[in-house]
Amino acid sequence: MRDGFRGLTTRGRSFLAAAVAAGISAAILGEKDLLRVAVLLAVLPLLAAAYVGRSRYKLACNRSLQPHRVPVEASSRVVLRLQNMSRLPTGTLLLEDRLPYALGSRPRVVLERLGAHQATSVAYTVRADVRGRYEVGPLVIRLTDPFGLCELSRAFPSTDRLTVIPQVTPLPSVRLPGEYAGSGDSRARSVAVHGEDDAATREYRRGDDLRRVHWKSTARTGELMVRREEQPWESRATVVLDTRGYGHRGDGPTASFEWTVSAAASIAVHLRQAGYRLRLVTGDGADVDATEAAGDGVLLDQLAEVRLDPRGEITSLVQQVRQRADGGLIIGLFGSLSTAEAELLAGLRGNGATCVAFLLNSSTWLNLPPRAQGEADHAHGAAALALVRSGWRVIGIDHGARLPTLWPQAGRGSQGFALRAALAETVAAGVK
């Protein structure tokens, strides 16, 4: 009953105030009819409080997100299934699912009645323009009487998580430099030198299946030998995302950093579909290997939460990549660089790695005066030249550039080398 009194709405409290005023007026004026009105005004909210306060419903709620992972500016459908587990029908229910501000306003649904053991479903859609992970819920149910005089709230503790990933843009198929760099056993080369029997054997290791024992090699070497399973050659690629706060410009979904995050997601998914064993390294310390079938989801979930690091430095990024450097293809997405920072990136060229840089001129994301823009372009050109001289293939990025249009420039072959040479000449002329 106490809960019922605490749940009186503004309307219910107004009824009680009117009842008190009418009662005092009836006593002063001696009007019995006015006293009856006062009693009626007082009884209604009291009955409503008793009705709502004594309600003991057993409700079960299940929430599902369809889908639970969506790209930026896409919608997800939230389905709420509510079931009355008790033998008594419910009164009027007001459902409100709590949402973060980025997903929009909180949806509210009114259920007039839910019978005994009856279930119903309601659905609504959410949309986010900013990537990230958002908690949906908990669901709050407000119990009220038919006159709206009393209202109590009950909340379900369960929540669900919606992941908003960066936009993934399909890229054209091109032959990339370093596409055959990687690891694996070259079976053809061993066969050509030693023959079929010797090429497929190795020393026995504890736990090997005895059915794989190669008896001819065992008799010849005097040690137990087993057939070696063929390990196909695999291409490896590392996507490096620069998260230095001072290397990017702009705010919100149109910032230069958001362009690089979307580009990193598009390139990573494209390379995995092309058969690359992929590694993602970000400046905020993330180091992810996508080797399983669900690797795309792991990468995109990581990129959904990556943020700018105001203390980030190129030195720490280079050290992080080199901790497990194993050659292959390195694709870097960098914000604005100084010449010294560009020279530090030469350290990633070791171990036979082929490096491709998407270098942003992040100043173009701002409306700078012509003189300031000219100075920024000059610094961008000097950094690009330093990368080219250290062996990087550089692709310059300005505001409004589209990744599918620029992606062929990362291709291997004579055209790619011609583009690299032309860029070097252009940058050298601009620096002069």
Backbone hydrogen bonds, N-H to C=O, Kabsch-Sander energy under -0.5 kcal/mol:
donor,donor_aa,acceptor,acceptor_aa,energy
5,F,1,M,-2.0
6,R,2,R,-2.4
7,G,3,D,-1.4
8,L,5,F,-1.2
9,T,149,L,-2.4
13,R,9,T,-2.7
14,S,10,T,-2.0
15,F,11,R,-2.0
16,L,12,G,-1.9
17,A,13,R,-2.4
18,A,14,S,-2.6
19,A,15,F,-2.3
20,V,16,L,-2.3
21,A,17,A,-2.4
22,A,18,A,-2.8
23,G,19,A,-2.5
24,I,20,V,-2.5
25,S,21,A,-2.3
26,A,22,A,-2.6
27,A,23,G,-2.1
28,I,24,I,-2.1
29,L,25,S,-2.8
30,G,26,A,-1.9
31,E,26,A,-0.9
32,K,30,G,-0.7
35,L,31,E,-1.2
36,R,32,K,-2.1
37,V,33,D,-1.8
38,A,34,L,-2.0
39,V,35,L,-2.4
40,L,36,R,-2.4
41,L,37,V,-2.5
42,A,38,A,-1.8
43,V,39,V,-2.4
44,L,40,L,-1.9
46,L,42,A,-1.2
47,L,43,V,-2.9
48,A,44,L,-2.2
49,A,45,P,-2.4
50,A,46,L,-2.2
51,Y,47,L,-2.6
52,V,48,A,-2.5
53,G,49,A,-2.6
54,R,50,A,-1.6
55,S,52,V,-1.0
59,L,57,Y,-0.7
60,A,83,Q,-2.6
62,N,81,R,-1.9
64,S,79,V,-2.1
66,Q,77,R,-2.4
70,V,163,T,-2.4
72,V,165,I,-1.4
73,E,128,A,-2.7
74,A,71,P,-1.8
76,S,126,V,-2.3
77,R,66,Q,-2.3
78,V,76,S,-0.5
78,V,124,Y,-3.4
79,V,64,S,-2.6
79,V,77,R,-0.6
80,L,78,V,-0.5
80,L,122,V,-3.4
81,R,62,N,-2.8
81,R,79,V,-0.5
82,L,80,L,-0.6
82,L,120,T,-2.8
83,Q,60,A,-2.6
84,N,118,Q,-2.8
85,M,58,K,-3.9
85,M,83,Q,-0.8
86,S,58,K,-0.6
90,T,114,L,-2.4
92,T,144,T,-0.7
93,L,111,L,-3.3
94,L,142,R,-2.3
95,L,93,L,-0.6
95,L,109,V,-3.5
96,E,140,V,-2.4
97,D,107,P,-1.2
98,R,96,E,-0.5
98,R,138,P,-1.6
103,L,100,P,-1.6
104,G,101,Y,-1.6
109,V,95,L,-2.3
111,L,93,L,-3.4
111,L,109,V,-0.5
112,E,110,V,-0.6
117,H,84,N,-0.8
117,H,86,S,-1.1
118,Q,115,G,-2.0
120,T,82,L,-2.7
122,V,80,L,-2.6
124,Y,78,V,-2.1
126,V,76,S,-2.4
127,R,103,L,-0.6
128,A,74,A,-0.8
132,G,164,V,-2.1
134,Y,162,L,-3.0
136,V,160,D,-3.8
137,G,98,R,-3.0
137,G,135,E,-0.6
140,V,96,E,-2.8
141,I,154,R,-4.0
142,R,94,L,-2.8
142,R,140,V,-0.5
143,L,141,I,-0.6
143,L,152,L,-3.1
144,T,92,T,-1.7
145,D,150,C,-1.2
148,G,145,D,-1.5
151,E,7,G,-3.1
152,L,143,L,-2.4
154,R,141,I,-2.9
156,F,139,L,-2.7
160,D,136,V,-2.3
162,L,134,Y,-3.3
163,T,68,H,-2.6
163,T,161,R,-0.5
164,V,132,G,-3.4
164,V,162,L,-0.6
165,I,70,V,-2.5
165,I,163,T,-0.7
169,T,167,Q,-0.6
176,L,174,V,-0.6
179,E,176,L,-1.2
181,A,178,G,-1.3
183,S,234,E,-1.1
185,D,231,Q,-1.1
186,S,184,G,-0.5
187,R,185,D,-1.4
190,S,186,S,-1.5
191,V,187,R,-2.2
192,A,188,A,-1.9
193,V,189,R,-1.2
194,H,190,S,-2.9
195,G,190,S,-0.7
195,G,191,V,-1.3
199,A,195,G,-1.8
200,A,196,E,-0.9
200,A,197,D,-0.5
201,T,198,D,-1.2
202,R,226,V,-2.1
204,Y,224,L,-2.4
208,D,205,R,-2.4
212,R,209,D,-1.9
213,V,210,L,-1.5
214,H,225,M,-2.5
215,W,213,V,-0.8
218,T,214,H,-1.9
219,A,215,W,-2.6
220,R,216,K,-1.9
221,T,217,S,-2.4
222,G,218,T,-2.0
226,V,202,R,-2.7
227,R,212,R,-2.9
228,R,200,A,-4.8
234,E,183,S,-2.5
236,R,181,A,-1.7
237,A,277,R,-2.2
238,T,329,L,-2.8
239,V,279,R,-2.9
240,V,238,T,-0.6
240,V,331,I,-2.8
241,L,239,V,-0.5
241,L,281,V,-2.8
242,D,240,V,-0.6
242,D,333,L,-2.4
245,G,309,D,-2.2
247,G,244,R,-1.0
248,H,245,G,-1.0
254,T,251,D,-0.7
255,A,252,G,-1.8
256,S,249,R,-2.8
259,W,255,A,-1.2
260,T,256,S,-1.8
261,V,257,F,-2.3
262,S,258,E,-2.3
263,A,259,W,-2.3
264,A,260,T,-2.7
265,A,261,V,-2.2
266,S,262,S,-2.3
267,I,263,A,-2.7
268,A,264,A,-2.5
269,V,265,A,-2.3
270,H,266,S,-2.1
271,L,267,I,-2.6
272,R,268,A,-2.1
273,Q,269,V,-2.1
274,A,270,H,-1.2
275,G,272,R,-1.5
276,Y,271,L,-2.4
277,R,235,S,-3.2
278,L,276,Y,-0.8
278,L,290,A,-1.0
279,R,237,A,-1.7
280,L,288,V,-3.1
281,V,239,V,-2.7
282,T,286,A,-2.0
283,G,241,L,-1.6
285,G,282,T,-1.6
288,V,280,L,-2.7
290,A,278,L,-2.3
290,A,288,V,-0.5
291,T,289,D,-0.8
295,G,292,E,-1.7
298,V,294,A,-1.5
299,L,295,G,-2.4
300,L,296,D,-2.7
301,D,297,G,-2.3
302,Q,298,V,-1.8
303,L,299,L,-2.4
304,A,300,L,-1.5
305,E,301,D,-0.7
305,E,302,Q,-0.9
306,V,302,Q,-0.6
309,D,243,T,-3.5
312,G,309,D,-1.7
317,L,313,E,-1.4
318,V,314,I,-2.6
319,Q,315,T,-2.2
320,Q,316,S,-2.1
321,V,317,L,-2.0
322,R,318,V,-2.2
323,Q,319,Q,-0.8
324,R,321,V,-0.9
325,A,322,R,-1.0
326,D,327,G,-0.5
329,L,236,R,-2.4
330,I,354,T,-3.1
331,I,238,T,-2.9
331,I,329,L,-0.5
332,G,330,I,-0.6
332,G,356,V,-2.7
333,L,240,V,-2.8
334,F,332,G,-0.6
334,F,358,F,-2.1
336,S,247,G,-2.6
342,A,338,S,-2.4
343,E,339,T,-2.0
344,L,340,A,-1.4
345,L,341,E,-1.1
346,A,343,E,-1.2
347,G,344,L,-1.7
348,L,345,L,-1.7
349,R,346,A,-1.6
350,G,347,G,-0.7
353,A,350,G,-1.2
354,T,328,G,-2.5
355,C,353,A,-0.5
356,V,330,I,-2.8
357,A,393,R,-3.2
358,F,332,G,-3.2
359,L,357,A,-0.8
359,L,395,I,-2.0
360,L,334,F,-2.5
360,L,358,F,-0.6
361,N,397,I,-2.8
362,S,360,L,-1.1
364,T,361,N,-2.2
365,W,362,S,-1.7
366,L,363,S,-1.8
368,L,366,L,-1.4
373,Q,369,P,-2.8
374,G,370,P,-2.2
375,E,371,R,-1.9
376,A,372,A,-2.1
377,D,373,Q,-2.5
378,H,374,G,-2.0
379,A,375,E,-2.1
380,H,376,A,-2.2
381,G,377,D,-2.4
382,A,378,H,-2.1
383,A,379,A,-2.1
384,A,380,H,-2.2
385,L,381,G,-2.2
386,A,382,A,-2.0
387,L,383,A,-1.9
388,V,384,A,-2.4
389,R,385,L,-2.4
390,S,386,A,-1.1
391,G,388,V,-1.6
392,W,387,L,-2.5
393,R,355,C,-2.1
394,V,392,W,-0.6
395,I,357,A,-2.7
397,I,359,L,-2.5
401,A,398,D,-2.0
405,T,402,R,-0.6
406,L,402,R,-1.4
407,W,403,L,-2.3
409,Q,406,L,-1.7
410,A,407,W,-2.2
411,G,408,P,-1.7
412,R,175,R,-4.7
417,F,413,G,-1.9
418,A,414,S,-2.4
419,L,415,Q,-2.4
420,R,416,G,-2.1
421,A,417,F,-2.4
422,A,418,A,-2.6
423,L,419,L,-2.4
424,A,420,R,-2.1
425,E,421,A,-2.2
426,T,422,A,-2.4
427,V,423,L,-2.9
428,A,424,A,-2.3
429,A,425,E,-2.1
430,G,426,T,-2.2
431,V,427,V,-2.3
432,K,428,A,-1.6
